[in-house]
Amino acid sequence: MENRQQLVTNYVRSFVQNDGGSLRFAPKRDENGRDYWEVFGVYPDGSEQQIKLSGTGLPKILKSADAVIAYWQSIYPEATEVTIPILTSDIK
């Protein structure tokens, strides 16, 4: 992967609309057993980079499926579906 500028939340819409990027949600489970999703930008060449919050540089985390849907709709307002990956119940 070439040296790319960090993907931050205030650039995601431009990344998708102008640069041909897309989004991927990676399911995780916290120490209390609650699911959450990390957000990754996928470049046209297939490489990925985790999206960071513009203000803090911390990873973009979505704590519910509803939050994933709302975020997707904010980036893709014309979308009629989104795939939300989940972990199997035996993964800790």
C-alpha positions in Angstrom: 0.0 0.0 0.0 1.3 3.4 -0.8 1.7 6.0 1.9 -1.8 7.6 2.2 -3.1 10.3 4.4 -5.1 9.1 7.4 -8.8 8.7 6.7 -10.7 10.9 9.2 -14.5 11.2 9.7 -14.8 14.6 8.1 -13.3 13.3 4.9 -15.3 10.0 4.5 -18.1 11.5 2.3 -15.5 12.9 -0.1 -13.6 9.6 0.0 -16.7 7.7 -1.0 -18.2 10.2 -3.5 -15.1 11.6 -5.2 -12.3 9.0 -4.7 -14.3 5.8 -5.4 -13.9 4.5 -1.9 -16.4 2.4 0.1 -17.0 1.4 3.7 -16.6 -1.8 5.6 -17.8 -2.5 9.2 -15.7 -4.9 11.3 -17.6 -6.6 14.1 -16.0 -6.8 17.5 -17.1 -7.7 21.0 -16.0 -5.8 24.2 -15.0 -7.4 27.5 -18.7 -7.2 28.6 -19.9 -9.2 25.7 -21.4 -6.2 23.8 -21.0 -6.1 20.1 -19.7 -3.0 18.3 -18.3 -2.2 14.8 -15.1 -0.5 13.7 -15.3 1.4 10.5 -12.8 1.0 7.6 -12.4 2.8 4.4 -11.8 0.5 1.4 -9.8 2.0 -1.4 -10.6 1.1 -5.1 -7.5 -1.1 -5.1 -9.0 -3.2 -2.2 -6.6 -1.9 0.5 -8.2 -0.7 3.7 -7.6 1.9 6.4 -9.4 2.3 9.7 -11.4 5.6 9.9 -10.4 7.8 12.8 -12.4 10.6 14.5 -11.4 14.0 13.1 -11.2 15.6 16.5 -9.4 13.0 18.6 -7.7 10.6 16.2 -9.4 7.7 17.9 -11.0 4.9 15.8 -14.6 5.4 14.6 -16.7 3.0 16.6 -20.4 2.3 16.2 -22.0 0.7 19.2 -25.3 -0.6 17.7 -26.7 -2.0 14.5 -29.0 1.1 14.4 -25.9 3.3 14.6 -24.3 1.3 11.6 -27.5 1.9 9.6 -27.7 5.6 10.5 -24.0 6.1 9.6 -24.5 4.2 6.3 -27.5 6.3 5.4 -25.6 9.5 6.2 -22.9 8.5 3.6 -25.1 6.7 1.1 -28.5 8.6 1.3 -29.9 6.8 -1.7 -29.1 3.3 -0.3 -31.9 0.9 0.4 -29.8 -1.8 2.1 -26.6 -2.3 4.1 -24.9 -5.5 5.2 -24.0 -5.6 8.9 -21.6 -8.4 9.7 -21.9 -10.1 13.0 -19.8 -12.4 15.2 -20.9 -15.9 16.0 -22.1 -16.3 19.6 -19.1 -18.4 20.6 -16.5 -15.7 19.8 -15.4 -13.8 22.9 
